[in-house]
Structures are given as C-alpha cells and as structure tokens.
C-alpha cells in the first residue's frame, strides 16, 4: 500500500475545501470525483499515476491498483461506508468484475479520507447495472480526518467558481 506520510496532505486537504460545497450538485458531483483522482495523483509524490480505466483510477509503479470514490460518512461514527457504488456499469447483465486492490474513499464535504483494501468490503449487492457494498474503515485507515477549522487561514478558494470564470473568459476570447 502507498505511504500517505509521503503525500502532500496539506495541499490535498486545501484542494478538497475548494470543492467541498459541490457534493450535492448532481451536475458537478462527477467532476468533483474526477478532480479528486487528479489531486491524489498530483499530491502523491509520484506514488500514484492516474490511469482512469474502468474499475481502476490510479496505479502505483509496482502495479498496485486503486479506485477513488467520493461519498459522505453519514453514520453515527462518521467513519463507516454504506451502500457505496463500487461499479456503475450503466447496463444490466452478467459481468465478471475484478475490484481494484485498494479503495481511497473521500468525504469531500468533511475533508476526511481513508484507504482500505477491497477485502474490507462486505454486503456486496450486484443488480447487474451496479455493484454496491459497505465497509467499516478503522481509524488507522484514515489519512485525513477533517478540515482543521481551528487553523487561521484565508477564505478557501472555490474551484467551480474559478473554473466558470475561466470558461467565460475563454469563450469571450474567441
């Protein structure tokens, strides 16, 4: 497994804050997931490369596979995962899926993230179109445990507002 002590976690956490208000926006939710994948690769100090294949978002130089998922830890402990979509096939039928070796699960809204082996998933439910599961990550699985709200800092940037402004500037430049 990758070493999160070698990650630029402060930058990753600051990045998560820039998209934290958009997890309820159905149009921007998929973009937020893509951005998390890119940020994981960027802030991993060359431990991860984004490959964006079906069922594998990131890979290590040694070949270990990682799938990035964003969700909200909403249960009482704010650590468990229930009904997370592991595979969204967009079509029913028989599928012979192999899960990634590890899953990085990020709660963008709370600034929390954990990494677990796929063997920790239980209650797998496959309806043909999607595969869902649950997991109980342990505290040691978490490499981010929330935004440090006590830390004094400027107002966080807003990725989507800045990207909208960039898009408009680009369109107007034509």
ABEGO torsion letter per residue (X at the ends): XBBAAABBAAAAAAAAAAAAAAAABAAAAAAAAAAAAAAAAAAAGGABBBAGBBGBABBBAAGBBBBBBBBBBABAAGABBBGBBABBAGBBEBBBBBBBABBBBBBAAAGBBBBBBAAABBGBBBAGABBBBBBBBBAAABABAEBBAABBBBBBBBAAAAAAAAAAAAAAAX
